[in-house]
């Protein structure tokens, strides 16, 4: 996780093995609700030629060696379901390579936490997530980068760290992305190379599992490469409560308000916050630079004593939610899986990656003594190179 004045990067995971997987597939099957994954609109946001893509990526400090094609970026809107299974729409970024002959690959890039709906890749031309999607596209992958629910142009609130809705929004974004690509004469392959950063890292594990277990018959999974993800939400909560994680008040404020809408953690903001008006800051319409100055220095100062004690020792609803959202790595992928992390990361403990790699029997790579945001810029070219090799692509 990482929180800056412009962006927050956070957490996610999905349900467990056996019966839990069956329940997840029943709840999230993209065939269950008619119209899911249908493209509603597509607006061009960027057109970058093969020469310009290198300059574009270098401005973000991302190695552009794997870039071979120009890219067209679209803001898409598509049909999906909300956190309660009701019909809604969501937005996202689709990045389409300007490739030559041949069938393009399909990829998903899942972003980290954003408290402000205008900071996602489909809206913000300075977004590192947009650059990540463009690098994947420039290497030959038609790429879906969903905004998740309640961000970008999507209605309602963002159900932060709610894994089922991250999976449904991502699956439906992939379907809409394939539809858009076909309209422009490209027919992407069925299997998806999945990656993401921080919250998107753990969401990538959740999406990979859902695809492996057949959540959408028209899609499969080819590889999974998460970067610096906090795969255990309970562990991330403990780090936040103790103040070990940077920007703990912002992370926890966002988590508590979002989970209250989905799970029901309190009856009134006054039950949780010493200053109840703080809950209103996490509405998706307030930029980070307006949120930060209003937050207390520590979580203990932000929450009421009773509520803070419940965060220290979760019981009941909170404990169940933490259990459900903290098992994204408790399964065995049947496709190449590579977990990236940074030993210098102060936002997401390196132990998160080590445990995930052990649970999934994944390859583990430390990109070095760098901070959280730098880790994704170093890992991205490695992820793309690996995806290229798996697809038989070469430089």
ROPA-771848 format. One line per field, with one value per residue: residue in one letter; x, y, z of N, C-alpha, C in turn. Coordinates in steps of 0.05 Angstrom, whole numbers. Layout:
BEGIN
code: c(A ...)
n.east: c(X ...)
n.north: c(Y ...)
n.up: c(Z ...)
ca.east: c(X ...)
ca.north: c(Y ...)
ca.up: c(Z ...)
c.east: c(X ...)
c.north: c(Y ...)
c.up: c(Z ...)
END
This chain:
BEGIN
code: c(X X X X X X X X X X X X X X X X X X X X X X X X X X X X X X X X X X X X X X X X X X X X X X X X X X X X X X X X X X X X X X X X X X X X X X X X X X X X X X X X X X X X X X X X X X X X X X X X X X X X X X X X X X X X X X X X X X X X X X X X X X X X X X X X X X X X X X X X X X X X X X X X X X X X X X X X X X X X X X X X X X X X X X X X X X X X X X X X X X X X X X X X X X X X X X X X X X X X X X X X X X X X X X X X X X X X X X X X X X X X X X X X X X X X X X X X X X X X X X X X X X X X X X X X X X X X X X X X X X X X X X X X X X X X X X X X X X X X X X X X X X X X X X X X X X X X X X X X X X X X X X X X X X X X X X X X X X X X X X X X X X X X X X X X X X X X X X X X X X X X X X X X X X X X X X X X X X X X X X X X X X X X X X X X X X X X X X X X X X X X X X X X X X X X X X X X X X X)
n.east: c(17 7 7 2 3 -26 -46 -71 -50 -71 -103 -125 -161 -187 -239 -238 -214 -244 -310 -316 -295 -332 -378 -361 -357 -410 -433 -406 -407 -402 -440 -487 -517 -552 -524 -477 -411 -419 -402 -412 -396 -341 -285 -234 -174 -119 -71 -16 43 90 142 134 116 160 184 141 136 186 181 155 192 199 226 229 242 215 174 142 103 56 3 -66 -108 -168 -223 -268 -337 -378 -423 -437 -439 -458 -431 -469 -491 -526 -548 -504 -459 -391 -326 -265 -197 -179 -126 -101 -58 -23 -15 18 3 -30 -53 -70 -47 -80 -88 -92 -90 -87 -104 -76 -100 -144 -167 -194 -238 -222 -169 -157 -134 -164 -180 -139 -85 -34 -27 7 -13 -39 6 28 -10 -4 48 42 7 38 74 46 -2 -71 -102 -138 -154 -187 -227 -249 -308 -347 -308 -271 -317 -357 -419 -439 -407 -339 -327 -281 -229 -262 -266 -297 -325 -283 -264 -310 -316 -268 -269 -313 -295 -254 -284 -312 -269 -248 -291 -288 -238 -247 -283 -249 -221 -187 -175 -169 -133 -160 -140 -115 -63 -46 -35 -17 -13 3 -56 -79 -45 -58 -111 -102 -85 -134 -167 -139 -147 -203 -210 -182 -215 -259 -296 -314 -333 -314 -264 -196 -137 -70 -21 3 25 35 50 81 38 -9 -28 -53 -103 -115 -64 -45 -80 -65 -13 -27 -57 -19 14 57 55 61 23 -22 -71 -101 -106 -135 -180 -205 -213 -247 -294 -309 -317 -358 -401 -408 -403 -424 -403 -412 -465 -471 -428 -407 -401 -354 -314 -277 -284 -338 -346 -302 -311 -339 -301 -282 -309 -300 -301 -268 -205 -139 -104 -137 -157 -114 -94 -133 -134 -121 -57 -48 -79 -104 -118 -157 -201 -256 -246 -271 -282 -231 -207 -234 -211 -160 -167 -201 -269 -330 -368 -326 -282 -299 -301 -247 -225 -250 -228 -175 -149 -127 -83 -85 -86 -71 -42 -47 -18 40 66 87 114 127 166 190 247 257 209 165 111 82 92 149 142 91 93 129 100 56 80 99 51 27 64 97 144 191 211 256 258 293 324 284 231 159 129 170 180 142 155 204 192 155 177 201 157 129 167 168 115 117 153 125 85 110 132 184 244)
n.north: c(-24 46 114 176 248 250 200 137 73 8 -50 -119 -183 -251 -302 -369 -438 -498 -504 -450 -429 -449 -421 -369 -371 -380 -332 -294 -306 -286 -300 -301 -254 -221 -184 -168 -145 -120 -71 -3 49 81 122 156 169 174 173 144 138 87 107 149 124 106 153 170 130 135 183 169 142 89 32 25 -15 -61 -43 -44 -28 23 55 58 90 81 107 68 50 2 -53 -82 -113 -91 -89 -118 -150 -125 -95 -50 1 9 40 42 34 18 -8 -11 -45 -21 -64 -108 -160 -219 -250 -214 -216 -221 -180 -161 -105 -86 -36 1 27 82 141 182 190 213 201 153 108 114 166 201 230 229 184 129 78 81 86 35 1 18 2 -54 -58 -37 -78 -115 -133 -132 -93 -91 -45 -40 8 -8 -11 48 86 129 141 112 99 112 90 70 3 -10 -56 -99 -161 -194 -158 -132 -173 -184 -134 -133 -179 -166 -120 -141 -170 -129 -101 -138 -137 -85 -85 -122 -94 -60 -91 -129 -191 -213 -263 -317 -329 -296 -253 -234 -179 -131 -77 -68 -58 -76 -118 -159 -163 -183 -235 -255 -249 -282 -332 -336 -338 -384 -423 -421 -376 -346 -370 -353 -334 -347 -361 -342 -328 -302 -245 -211 -148 -124 -131 -128 -183 -205 -180 -175 -175 -127 -92 -96 -74 -23 -5 -6 33 21 19 67 128 111 130 149 103 69 100 101 46 32 64 47 -8 -6 7 -39 -84 -67 -39 -2 39 94 148 172 131 108 147 198 250 256 278 265 217 231 249 208 199 192 236 273 301 274 314 347 315 296 340 343 299 263 250 198 132 120 169 182 148 128 107 57 36 35 -3 -48 -52 -66 -116 -154 -175 -211 -182 -153 -187 -231 -208 -194 -245 -266 -232 -242 -286 -293 -318 -370 -419 -461 -441 -462 -442 -404 -367 -308 -272 -207 -161 -110 -104 -59 -35 4 9 -37 -95 -136 -189 -203 -216 -259 -298 -305 -325 -374 -400 -406 -431 -399 -364 -320 -253 -203 -136 -100 -52 -9 40 34 55 58 5 -17 6 -16 -70 -75 -78 -128 -161 -155 -174 -227 -243 -237 -277 -323 -322 -333 -291 -249 -208)
n.up: c(0 -11 2 -24 -36 -81 -91 -67 -48 -40 -11 -23 -31 -40 -37 -6 -11 -43 -21 -15 -62 -98 -81 -93 -149 -162 -145 -175 -229 -295 -331 -304 -298 -346 -399 -373 -379 -426 -473 -463 -477 -511 -509 -540 -508 -514 -566 -587 -623 -647 -640 -604 -557 -528 -508 -477 -436 -412 -386 -341 -314 -329 -357 -426 -460 -477 -508 -569 -603 -625 -587 -573 -529 -492 -455 -425 -414 -383 -373 -310 -244 -178 -110 -85 -122 -157 -218 -252 -276 -296 -303 -342 -366 -432 -468 -531 -574 -632 -672 -720 -768 -741 -680 -624 -555 -490 -433 -364 -323 -257 -213 -156 -93 -97 -70 -93 -146 -194 -202 -226 -278 -325 -324 -309 -338 -319 -292 -264 -269 -318 -350 -341 -364 -416 -428 -427 -470 -511 -517 -543 -521 -517 -469 -409 -360 -307 -271 -224 -181 -171 -180 -226 -277 -256 -221 -152 -90 -79 -64 -26 -20 -27 -49 -83 -115 -140 -172 -205 -231 -258 -291 -324 -347 -379 -416 -441 -462 -499 -534 -554 -578 -619 -650 -674 -708 -684 -652 -593 -556 -515 -463 -404 -385 -323 -281 -229 -182 -114 -79 -125 -135 -99 -115 -166 -156 -137 -182 -218 -194 -197 -253 -265 -241 -273 -275 -318 -378 -427 -419 -397 -357 -364 -341 -278 -246 -194 -161 -104 -67 -13 13 56 90 144 167 145 169 223 219 206 251 291 273 242 186 134 130 159 181 138 106 141 152 102 93 136 128 76 84 120 89 59 94 143 195 234 264 261 239 284 320 306 292 324 307 272 221 191 165 119 84 53 4 -48 -81 -60 -65 -50 -30 -3 36 69 104 142 173 234 267 283 282 331 350 314 316 358 427 438 387 365 398 379 329 342 366 330 325 312 260 234 241 211 160 152 150 103 64 63 40 -10 -31 -18 -50 -107 -164 -232 -271 -295 -241 -211 -160 -142 -102 -58 -18 9 19 56 61 47 79 66 82 68 13 14 43 10 -37 -17 -5 -55 -85 -117 -160 -132 -129 -108 -118 -96 -50 -48 -48 -41 -86 -125 -132 -168 -216 -227 -229 -270 -325 -321 -312 -361 -397 -381 -392 -448 -462 -447 -483 -529 -554 -580 -576)
ca.east: c(0 22 -10 15 -16 -43 -57 -69 -49 -81 -103 -147 -157 -212 -248 -219 -215 -267 -337 -315 -291 -358 -395 -352 -364 -439 -439 -393 -407 -410 -463 -510 -532 -552 -512 -452 -388 -426 -390 -432 -384 -312 -276 -205 -160 -92 -62 13 55 111 164 126 111 185 186 119 143 210 172 146 215 194 242 212 255 196 154 146 80 41 -19 -90 -121 -196 -238 -292 -358 -389 -443 -427 -456 -446 -422 -492 -501 -546 -537 -493 -439 -365 -309 -238 -180 -171 -103 -100 -33 -25 2 16 -13 -28 -74 -58 -52 -99 -77 -107 -73 -105 -91 -76 -122 -147 -189 -207 -246 -209 -141 -153 -121 -182 -185 -115 -63 -8 -29 26 -29 -43 31 31 -27 7 71 32 -4 60 88 29 -25 -95 -101 -160 -146 -212 -226 -266 -334 -348 -285 -275 -344 -377 -436 -438 -382 -320 -326 -253 -220 -283 -254 -317 -331 -259 -264 -331 -310 -245 -278 -331 -278 -240 -303 -317 -244 -247 -311 -278 -216 -259 -295 -227 -207 -169 -189 -150 -134 -178 -126 -107 -39 -57 -16 -27 5 -8 -83 -82 -30 -75 -134 -93 -87 -162 -176 -127 -161 -230 -208 -174 -237 -281 -316 -324 -325 -300 -237 -179 -114 -45 0 -4 49 28 73 79 11 -15 -47 -66 -114 -112 -37 -43 -95 -48 8 -39 -65 5 28 81 52 59 -3 -42 -97 -115 -113 -156 -204 -217 -222 -270 -318 -317 -327 -383 -422 -411 -405 -438 -386 -423 -491 -467 -399 -399 -394 -327 -296 -278 -296 -354 -345 -280 -321 -348 -278 -276 -333 -292 -301 -249 -177 -122 -92 -156 -162 -92 -91 -155 -132 -103 -31 -48 -106 -115 -130 -179 -224 -265 -232 -284 -278 -203 -202 -244 -192 -137 -175 -226 -289 -356 -369 -299 -265 -307 -293 -218 -221 -258 -212 -146 -140 -123 -60 -88 -94 -48 -45 -37 -3 64 59 112 107 148 164 215 255 257 181 154 82 73 114 159 132 67 100 141 79 40 96 100 25 20 88 104 171 192 233 259 269 314 320 270 205 135 123 192 180 127 169 226 181 138 191 205 131 123 186 159 91 125 166 104 68 127 141 213 255)
ca.north: c(0 71 138 201 270 247 173 117 46 -8 -78 -136 -212 -263 -324 -391 -463 -517 -493 -421 -424 -454 -398 -346 -374 -375 -304 -275 -315 -265 -309 -301 -230 -214 -158 -163 -144 -106 -45 18 71 82 148 157 188 177 159 146 121 70 123 165 108 105 179 171 113 146 205 157 127 61 22 21 -33 -81 -30 -48 -18 46 48 75 87 87 105 52 45 -24 -63 -101 -114 -78 -106 -134 -165 -110 -84 -23 5 16 50 31 41 -3 0 -29 -41 -19 -86 -118 -185 -237 -247 -202 -228 -206 -175 -144 -90 -78 -13 4 43 111 152 202 177 225 194 127 108 123 194 217 225 227 159 107 55 84 79 6 -11 24 -15 -80 -56 -33 -103 -132 -143 -116 -92 -80 -34 -31 28 -20 2 74 104 138 151 93 110 102 90 48 -17 -14 -82 -120 -176 -204 -137 -128 -194 -180 -110 -139 -198 -153 -101 -157 -176 -104 -95 -155 -127 -60 -93 -135 -73 -48 -111 -147 -213 -222 -291 -321 -330 -270 -249 -217 -166 -108 -66 -62 -69 -90 -143 -180 -167 -199 -263 -262 -252 -306 -355 -337 -347 -412 -440 -420 -356 -336 -390 -341 -325 -364 -347 -351 -323 -282 -232 -188 -132 -109 -133 -136 -205 -211 -154 -175 -165 -99 -77 -95 -55 4 2 0 55 12 26 96 139 92 142 150 76 58 115 92 19 31 76 30 -33 -1 6 -67 -103 -56 -39 17 50 122 155 179 107 100 169 219 272 241 290 253 196 242 255 185 196 189 262 291 294 269 338 359 296 294 360 341 274 262 238 169 120 122 196 186 131 128 86 31 26 28 -29 -68 -55 -80 -143 -156 -196 -209 -175 -145 -211 -247 -194 -198 -273 -269 -216 -246 -313 -293 -334 -397 -436 -468 -435 -482 -426 -391 -345 -295 -251 -186 -144 -94 -107 -32 -25 9 10 -64 -111 -158 -215 -209 -230 -285 -317 -311 -343 -400 -412 -411 -443 -380 -353 -295 -235 -178 -116 -85 -34 14 44 21 65 51 -24 -24 16 -35 -96 -76 -89 -157 -174 -155 -193 -254 -248 -240 -303 -343 -321 -339 -266 -245 -182)
ca.up: c(0 -10 2 -30 -38 -105 -94 -46 -59 -18 -5 -30 -33 -49 -21 -1 -27 -42 -22 -18 -90 -111 -75 -108 -177 -164 -141 -194 -257 -314 -347 -287 -302 -374 -405 -360 -397 -451 -476 -465 -492 -512 -516 -543 -490 -523 -590 -586 -643 -637 -631 -581 -533 -512 -493 -457 -414 -398 -368 -316 -303 -335 -379 -449 -479 -487 -524 -598 -619 -616 -569 -571 -503 -491 -431 -432 -394 -389 -353 -290 -221 -155 -89 -76 -145 -173 -243 -251 -296 -286 -324 -341 -389 -450 -484 -554 -590 -661 -681 -747 -771 -719 -660 -600 -529 -473 -407 -345 -303 -235 -199 -127 -82 -103 -55 -110 -171 -217 -204 -238 -304 -347 -321 -302 -358 -305 -276 -269 -278 -347 -363 -339 -384 -443 -432 -435 -497 -530 -521 -559 -506 -512 -440 -393 -334 -295 -249 -203 -177 -156 -187 -254 -282 -245 -200 -125 -75 -84 -42 -23 -9 -30 -70 -103 -135 -156 -192 -225 -247 -276 -312 -343 -363 -399 -437 -456 -477 -522 -553 -566 -596 -643 -667 -689 -725 -670 -638 -572 -546 -492 -437 -395 -368 -302 -263 -215 -162 -87 -78 -150 -134 -87 -133 -188 -147 -136 -210 -229 -183 -209 -281 -265 -234 -293 -270 -344 -397 -450 -410 -381 -346 -376 -322 -257 -235 -177 -151 -78 -57 14 8 82 100 173 173 138 190 247 214 207 278 307 261 227 158 129 124 170 186 113 98 158 148 77 97 154 115 54 94 133 68 50 116 166 218 254 257 256 240 312 334 299 290 344 292 252 195 176 148 94 67 37 -13 -76 -94 -46 -72 -27 -19 15 58 87 125 162 188 257 262 289 282 357 352 295 323 386 442 435 360 361 411 361 307 354 371 315 331 298 231 224 240 188 136 149 141 76 46 68 32 -39 -39 -7 -72 -123 -192 -251 -292 -283 -222 -202 -140 -140 -79 -53 10 22 20 83 60 48 90 49 91 53 -12 21 50 -14 -55 -5 -7 -83 -98 -139 -161 -115 -137 -94 -136 -82 -27 -59 -35 -53 -113 -143 -137 -191 -240 -232 -234 -294 -349 -317 -316 -389 -410 -375 -408 -476 -465 -444 -507 -552 -567 -577 -583)
c.east: c(17 3 7 -6 -34 -56 -53 -67 -54 -81 -126 -140 -183 -220 -230 -224 -242 -294 -337 -311 -318 -377 -387 -360 -394 -446 -429 -394 -418 -432 -489 -528 -530 -540 -486 -429 -395 -414 -412 -421 -354 -303 -245 -193 -131 -88 -32 26 79 136 158 123 136 188 165 127 167 202 163 169 212 211 224 222 236 175 161 125 70 17 -42 -103 -150 -206 -264 -312 -372 -408 -430 -447 -442 -439 -444 -505 -522 -533 -527 -474 -412 -348 -281 -222 -176 -148 -100 -74 -39 -7 -1 -2 -10 -49 -61 -64 -71 -86 -96 -86 -92 -91 -92 -98 -121 -171 -205 -213 -232 -180 -136 -143 -138 -186 -160 -92 -36 -7 -7 12 -35 -17 36 15 -16 32 63 22 18 77 70 4 -48 -100 -125 -149 -171 -207 -238 -292 -330 -324 -288 -302 -365 -393 -430 -410 -365 -320 -297 -247 -242 -276 -274 -322 -307 -257 -285 -325 -287 -254 -295 -315 -263 -259 -308 -292 -242 -267 -301 -256 -227 -271 -274 -209 -188 -185 -170 -154 -152 -164 -114 -81 -47 -34 -30 -9 -9 -36 -88 -66 -46 -100 -127 -93 -116 -173 -165 -141 -189 -230 -200 -197 -263 -303 -329 -314 -310 -272 -222 -156 -89 -21 -9 22 42 53 65 51 9 -36 -62 -77 -112 -84 -33 -58 -78 -25 -3 -46 -41 21 53 79 50 30 -26 -69 -114 -124 -137 -182 -219 -228 -247 -296 -328 -329 -353 -406 -428 -418 -421 -422 -396 -449 -489 -437 -389 -392 -365 -307 -299 -291 -312 -352 -322 -290 -329 -325 -273 -300 -326 -290 -281 -221 -160 -110 -111 -162 -139 -90 -112 -153 -114 -77 -32 -76 -119 -129 -154 -204 -231 -250 -244 -279 -249 -196 -212 -226 -167 -143 -202 -243 -312 -353 -341 -281 -273 -299 -263 -211 -227 -240 -182 -135 -134 -100 -62 -100 -69 -54 -34 -23 21 55 84 105 131 143 190 222 257 230 172 124 70 96 123 149 107 73 112 120 63 55 97 73 18 42 97 134 170 216 233 272 289 305 308 243 183 130 145 190 164 141 193 214 167 153 196 179 125 141 177 134 98 137 145 88 85 137 171 221 274)
c.north: c(25 94 162 223 266 219 156 90 27 -37 -93 -165 -224 -286 -348 -415 -476 -503 -463 -413 -428 -431 -374 -348 -370 -346 -286 -283 -293 -274 -306 -277 -221 -186 -152 -164 -130 -78 -24 42 68 109 148 177 193 162 165 127 105 85 139 150 106 130 180 154 123 169 195 142 97 53 14 1 -53 -69 -33 -35 8 36 68 69 96 88 90 53 19 -33 -84 -103 -101 -98 -124 -149 -151 -98 -56 -20 12 27 37 42 16 7 -21 -24 -38 -39 -92 -143 -202 -231 -237 -218 -210 -204 -159 -131 -79 -58 -15 24 72 121 172 190 188 217 167 130 119 153 212 211 223 201 139 82 57 77 49 -8 -6 8 -43 -79 -53 -58 -123 -143 -123 -116 -78 -70 -23 -10 16 -5 29 92 111 151 133 106 98 104 67 29 -27 -41 -103 -137 -186 -183 -129 -148 -189 -156 -116 -158 -183 -132 -116 -164 -152 -96 -112 -146 -103 -67 -106 -114 -59 -68 -129 -167 -224 -251 -292 -319 -303 -271 -227 -205 -142 -101 -60 -74 -86 -116 -165 -185 -185 -229 -272 -266 -277 -331 -358 -347 -376 -431 -435 -399 -346 -355 -379 -331 -347 -348 -359 -349 -302 -271 -207 -174 -118 -109 -140 -158 -213 -184 -152 -165 -136 -82 -75 -75 -26 13 9 23 47 20 57 104 122 104 143 122 66 74 106 64 18 42 58 4 -29 -3 -22 -86 -93 -57 -21 28 80 128 162 155 99 122 189 244 259 252 278 231 206 249 232 178 192 215 282 283 290 293 353 341 297 314 357 316 276 247 208 158 122 148 199 171 134 105 58 19 18 2 -52 -73 -71 -110 -148 -180 -192 -203 -169 -169 -228 -234 -197 -226 -276 -255 -221 -273 -315 -310 -363 -416 -442 -462 -458 -468 -413 -367 -334 -271 -232 -169 -128 -97 -81 -20 -21 10 -17 -81 -133 -185 -223 -225 -257 -306 -325 -330 -371 -415 -421 -425 -426 -374 -326 -278 -209 -158 -97 -67 -7 17 32 29 58 21 -31 -16 -3 -62 -97 -87 -119 -172 -176 -174 -222 -261 -252 -268 -326 -345 -327 -314 -263 -217 -185)
c.up: c(0 -13 -3 -31 -62 -106 -70 -58 -36 -20 -19 -30 -41 -31 -21 -19 -27 -44 -25 -47 -105 -106 -91 -137 -181 -163 -163 -223 -275 -332 -331 -291 -331 -378 -392 -380 -423 -451 -480 -482 -492 -523 -518 -524 -498 -549 -591 -606 -631 -628 -605 -555 -516 -495 -471 -433 -398 -379 -342 -302 -307 -359 -402 -468 -492 -505 -554 -615 -608 -600 -573 -544 -504 -462 -438 -408 -402 -367 -335 -267 -197 -134 -78 -99 -162 -197 -240 -275 -282 -310 -322 -365 -406 -467 -506 -570 -619 -674 -710 -748 -746 -698 -634 -575 -513 -445 -390 -326 -282 -217 -169 -118 -90 -87 -72 -138 -195 -220 -217 -267 -327 -347 -320 -322 -345 -288 -284 -278 -308 -361 -362 -361 -412 -448 -440 -463 -518 -535 -536 -545 -507 -482 -429 -367 -320 -273 -223 -201 -164 -161 -217 -257 -270 -223 -173 -113 -84 -60 -38 -9 -10 -54 -91 -124 -151 -178 -213 -243 -267 -298 -333 -359 -385 -422 -454 -473 -501 -544 -568 -586 -622 -662 -684 -703 -711 -654 -617 -564 -521 -465 -430 -379 -348 -285 -249 -193 -136 -84 -103 -151 -122 -103 -157 -180 -146 -164 -222 -220 -196 -238 -282 -260 -251 -288 -296 -365 -421 -444 -395 -370 -357 -357 -302 -246 -219 -167 -125 -67 -28 14 33 93 130 181 167 159 215 243 215 235 295 296 245 198 155 123 135 174 160 104 115 156 123 80 114 141 92 64 109 113 59 72 140 192 241 245 249 256 268 328 329 300 312 332 269 224 178 157 120 75 46 19 -42 -92 -82 -53 -48 -14 -1 39 79 110 147 179 212 250 265 288 309 362 334 304 352 401 438 407 354 374 394 337 317 358 356 324 312 269 220 222 216 162 131 139 112 56 48 59 2 -49 -29 -29 -88 -153 -209 -274 -279 -266 -210 -185 -138 -115 -77 -23 24 25 49 84 61 57 71 56 77 28 -6 27 26 -33 -44 -9 -35 -98 -122 -138 -146 -124 -121 -113 -122 -60 -38 -45 -52 -82 -134 -150 -162 -217 -247 -240 -261 -319 -346 -322 -346 -404 -406 -391 -438 -481 -464 -470 -532 -566 -562 -586 -606)
END
